[in-house]
Amino acid sequence: MEADLVILNQKIDYLTEIMETQRRRQLELEELQRDMIPIANHMIKLSIEELAEIGTEFQLEDLLFLLKRMLRNTELVLSLMDRIESLYGLSEELNLLGKPMFNQMVERLDQMERDGYFDFARAGWYVTQRIVDEFSEEDVHALGDNIVTIMRTIQKMTQPEIMAIADNAIDAISKESQDVPDSVSTWALLRELSAPQVRRGLMRMLGIVKVLADQPQTDLGDTGQTN
């Protein structure tokens, strides 16, 4: 008998719990309904106002036609949504990659500034301004016409043997300027002429003089006018 009473009490407690749960749900639904009614009324009011602004330009058939087209092109709509999602994922990845790249670029620019690249660029810009101020457009065209000859001349001047001769000549000038006395006799010059290296040097100088003498007079005149 006591066991039956215990079972009966358990069933009553279970039924009571179910009824209490249903009562709470009913109260929550009623509360949600009270909260949604003002929002729904406001949305209906806004919809009426918006539709009133549209006037007769919008018909219900247009909405039905739009829905039919969307239903017919479901695959196209889904494909478009997939692409949008892919673009969104790509933008997120680019955003993640962009931050370290930006930080690296800032660090690189800071290192270049410390190394003096920007100072060098400013000095180069100053040189460019001086060139623009000193030379005209005709001078630039003349430079372009003769740039091949200039480059060939520079190429020949930078040959190892030519650079060695120039280096030795500079060393000789710097040394001889300290050793040569203020007055040099003719006999001293004649004694120097007996040295083989002096004679070879004179022959090279004479070769240069011959080359200059073979140049047409008009070319020398044009060069002087250009300068």
C-alpha positions in Angstrom: 0.0 0.0 0.0 2.8 2.4 0.8 4.5 1.5 -2.4 1.4 2.4 -4.3 1.2 5.8 -2.6 4.8 6.5 -3.4 4.2 5.7 -7.1 1.1 7.8 -7.1 3.0 10.8 -5.6 5.7 10.4 -8.2 3.1 10.5 -11.0 1.5 13.5 -9.4 4.9 15.3 -9.2 5.6 14.5 -12.8 2.3 15.8 -14.0 2.7 18.9 -11.8 6.2 19.5 -13.4 4.8 19.1 -16.9 2.0 21.5 -16.2 4.4 24.0 -14.6 6.7 23.8 -17.7 3.7 24.4 -20.0 2.6 27.3 -17.9 6.1 28.9 -18.1 6.1 28.4 -21.9 2.7 29.9 -22.1 3.8 32.9 -20.1 6.9 33.3 -22.3 4.8 33.1 -25.5 2.4 35.7 -24.1 5.4 38.0 -23.1 6.9 37.5 -26.6 3.5 38.3 -28.2 3.2 41.5 -26.1 6.7 42.5 -27.2 6.2 41.7 -30.9 2.9 43.4 -31.3 4.3 47.0 -31.2 7.2 46.0 -33.4 4.8 44.3 -35.9 2.5 47.3 -35.9 5.5 49.6 -36.5 6.7 47.4 -39.4 3.3 47.4 -41.0 3.1 51.2 -40.7 6.5 51.5 -42.3 5.5 49.1 -45.1 2.3 51.0 -45.8 4.2 54.3 -45.9 6.9 52.8 -48.3 4.3 51.3 -50.5 2.4 54.6 -50.6 5.6 56.3 -51.8 5.9 53.7 -54.6 2.4 54.3 -55.6 1.1 52.5 -58.8 4.7 51.8 -60.0 4.8 48.5 -58.1 2.3 45.7 -58.7 1.9 42.4 -56.9 2.4 40.7 -60.3 5.9 42.2 -60.3 6.8 40.6 -57.0 5.4 37.3 -58.2 7.4 37.5 -61.4 10.5 38.3 -59.4 9.9 35.3 -57.2 9.4 33.0 -60.2 12.6 34.1 -61.8 14.5 33.5 -58.6 13.0 30.1 -58.3 13.9 29.3 -61.9 17.5 30.5 -61.4 18.1 28.9 -58.0 21.4 27.4 -59.2 22.6 30.8 -60.4 21.6 32.4 -57.1 23.4 29.7 -55.1 26.5 30.1 -57.3 26.4 33.8 -56.8 26.1 33.3 -53.0 29.1 30.9 -53.1 31.2 33.4 -54.9 30.3 36.1 -52.4 31.2 33.8 -49.6 34.5 33.0 -51.4 35.3 36.7 -51.8 34.5 37.3 -48.2 36.9 34.5 -47.1 39.5 35.8 -49.5 39.1 39.3 -48.0 39.6 37.9 -44.6 42.8 36.1 -45.6 44.1 39.2 -47.4 43.4 41.2 -44.2 45.4 38.6 -42.2 48.3 38.7 -44.7 48.1 42.5 -45.1 49.0 43.3 -41.5 52.4 41.5 -41.4 53.2 42.8 -44.9 52.4 46.3 -43.9 54.5 46.0 -40.8 57.4 44.5 -42.8 57.1 47.4 -45.3 57.2 50.0 -42.5 60.3 48.3 -41.0 62.0 48.2 -44.4 61.3 51.9 -45.0 62.6 52.7 -41.6 65.8 50.7 -42.3 66.2 52.5 -45.6 65.9 55.8 -43.9 68.5 54.9 -41.4 70.8 53.7 -44.2 70.6 57.0 -45.9 68.6 56.0 -49.0 66.2 58.9 -48.6 69.0 61.4 -48.1 70.6 60.1 -51.3 67.3 60.4 -53.2 67.0 64.0 -52.0 70.5 64.8 -53.1 69.8 63.1 -56.5 66.7 65.2 -56.9 68.8 68.3 -56.2 71.2 67.2 -59.0 68.2 66.7 -61.3 66.9 70.2 -60.6 70.4 71.6 -61.4 70.5 69.7 -64.7 67.0 71.0 -65.6 68.0 74.6 -64.7 71.3 74.5 -66.6 70.4 72.6 -69.8 67.7 73.2 -72.3 65.6 70.8 -74.3 67.9 71.1 -77.3 70.8 70.1 -75.1 69.0 67.0 -74.1 68.2 66.1 -77.7 71.9 66.6 -78.6 72.8 64.3 -75.7 70.4 61.7 -77.0 71.9 62.0 -80.5 75.4 61.4 -79.2 74.7 59.0 -76.4 76.0 56.0 -78.3 79.4 57.7 -78.9 79.5 58.8 -75.3 78.8 55.3 -74.0 81.5 53.8 -76.3 84.0 56.4 -75.1 83.1 55.6 -71.4 83.5 51.9 -72.2 86.9 52.4 -73.6 88.0 54.7 -70.8 87.0 52.1 -68.2 89.2 49.4 -69.7 91.7 48.0 -67.1 94.8 49.2 -69.1 93.4 52.7 -69.5 92.5 53.0 -65.8 96.0 51.7 -64.9 97.6 54.4 -67.1 95.4 57.1 -65.5 96.1 55.9 -62.0 99.9 55.8 -62.7 99.7 59.3 -64.3 97.9 60.7 -61.2 100.5 59.1 -58.9 103.4 60.5 -61.1 101.9 64.0 -61.0 101.4 64.0 -57.3 105.0 62.7 -56.7 106.7 64.9 -59.3 104.9 68.0 -58.1 106.8 67.6 -54.8 110.2 66.7 -56.3 110.5 69.0 -59.3 112.5 72.2 -58.5 111.3 75.7 -59.4 113.9 76.1 -62.2 114.8 73.3 -64.6 117.7 73.6 -67.0 117.7 72.6 -70.7 120.4 70.1 -70.1 118.3 68.4 -67.4 115.4 68.1 -69.9 117.8 66.6 -72.5 119.0 64.1 -70.0 115.4 63.1 -69.3 114.8 62.6 -73.0 117.5 59.9 -73.1 115.3 57.7 -70.9 113.3 55.0 -73.0 110.1 55.5 -71.0 110.2 59.2 -71.6 110.5 58.7 -75.3 107.7 56.2 -75.3 105.5 58.7 -73.5 106.4 61.4 -76.0 105.4 59.1 -78.8 102.1 58.5 -77.2 101.5 62.2 -76.8 102.5 62.8 -80.4 100.0 60.1 -81.4 97.2 61.9 -79.5 98.3 65.2 -81.2 98.0 63.6 -84.6 94.5 62.3 -83.9 93.4 65.7 -82.8 95.0 67.3 -85.9 93.1 64.8 -88.2 89.7 66.0 -86.9 87.8 68.2 -89.3 87.8 71.9 -88.4 84.0 72.0 -88.7 83.6 69.3 -86.0 85.8 71.3 -83.6 83.8 74.4 -84.4 80.5 72.7 -83.8 81.7 71.2 -80.6 82.8 74.6 -79.3 79.3 76.1 -80.2 77.6 73.2 -78.4 79.6 73.9 -75.3 
